[in-house]
Amino acid sequence: MSGRPPATSRALARAVLERVEASGAFANRALSAALDRAPEMGAAERGLATELVYGVLRRQARLDRAL
């Protein structure tokens, strides 16, 4: 991720997941860095981004099979 931070929790989660997939980044570090770059994001939005990232990674094998 570079430049402006994503404006929504969904965009932030997508950017973090892309970084994890493309460069093998550790999800916890990539998510923490992305959230640090988005201080204006409220607690609920931050929580949603966190759940989206970790939820997708937890269910990645099932999602891959389904797709």
N, C-alpha and C positions, 0 to 999 in steps of 0.2 A: 504494500500500500504506500502510496506517495501522494504528495499534494494535500488538498483539502480532505479532512476526514469525511466519511459518508454521513449524510444528513439523517438517516433513519437507522433504527436498530437492525432492520432486515438488510439494508445495504452494508452496514458494518459487518454483520455476520457473514454475508456473502463474500466480502473482501477478505475476511480472516480465513474462511474456508478455502478460497482460491489460493491464498498464500501458503496455507498448510499443504494443499495438494501439489502446487507447482514447485515449491522450494523445500518441502519437507520440514517446514518450521514447526516448532513445538506449539501446539494449540494454546496452551496456557500463556505462553510468552507473547504470542502474536495477538491474542485477545487482549491481554493486559496493555500492550503497547497501543493497540487501536483505541481502547477505552481512554487511555491517558491523552490521546490526541483529540478526544471528543468531550472536553469537560462540560460543555453546554448540554449534553445529553442527560436527561433526567434519570432518576433511579429506576423507574419502571422500564424505560427504554433500554437501559444498561442491562437490567435483569433479563429482558426478552432476548437481547443479543447474545448474552451468555448462554441461555437455555437453547437457543437455536444452534449455536456452534457446538456445544457439548452434546445436544440431542442428535444432531446429524452425525457426529463422529461416533456416538454410541451405537447408532443404528446403520452405520455405513454398509456393512456386509448385506443386511437385509434390503437396504435401498438399492444396492448394486444388483442384487438378484432380481429385484422387481423391475428394474429398468432394463 
